[in-house]
Amino acid sequence: MRRAVRPVGLTSSRRAVSYSYRPRSTFYSYETPMTFSRPYTGQTKGVVNEAVGKVKEATGKATGSEKLTLSGQEQQAYGKGQQVGGKVADAVAEGAKAVKDGAQKVVDAAKGAVGK
């Protein structure tokens, strides 16, 4: 005798089953190595904000809108601040990488000394 086939994802009462919980491995792939590239850093956002601010300021001057001119100047200043923050973050990341590389050299030297 053949059994009845129940549709996938339905319970016996024919309600849809919630599949909200999934193991972490289905969302993240750990097979590829992690990279520390940051495509949209503060510097990039700062350059964009500064350019938009310049356009706003020029438009405000052309139309005679003091509010738009000030908004453009404000956005330019914000963009410059983002660029500085991005440069600081990049410098910190480079410093952390240098410390990590130095620590790895010390560990390798210690392993070499113990192995002798």
Rosetta blueprint (number, residue, H / E / L):
1 M L
2 R L
3 R L
4 A L
5 V L
6 R L
7 P L
8 V L
9 G L
10 L E
11 T L
12 S L
13 S L
14 R L
15 R L
16 A E
17 V L
18 S L
19 Y L
20 S L
21 Y L
22 R L
23 P L
24 R H
25 S H
26 T H
27 F H
28 Y L
29 S L
30 Y L
31 E L
32 T L
33 P L
34 M L
35 T L
36 F L
37 S L
38 R L
39 P L
40 Y L
41 T L
42 G H
43 Q H
44 T H
45 K H
46 G H
47 V H
48 V H
49 N H
50 E H
51 A H
52 V H
53 G H
54 K H
55 V H
56 K H
57 E H
58 A H
59 T H
60 G H
61 K H
62 A H
63 T H
64 G L
65 S L
66 E H
67 K H
68 L H
69 T H
70 L H
71 S H
72 G H
73 Q H
74 E H
75 Q H
76 Q H
77 A H
78 Y H
79 G H
80 K H
81 G H
82 Q H
83 Q H
84 V H
85 G H
86 G H
87 K H
88 V H
89 A H
90 D H
91 A H
92 V H
93 A H
94 E H
95 G H
96 A H
97 K H
98 A H
99 V H
100 K H
101 D H
102 G H
103 A H
104 Q H
105 K H
106 V H
107 V H
108 D H
109 A H
110 A H
111 K H
112 G H
113 A H
114 V H
115 G H
116 K L
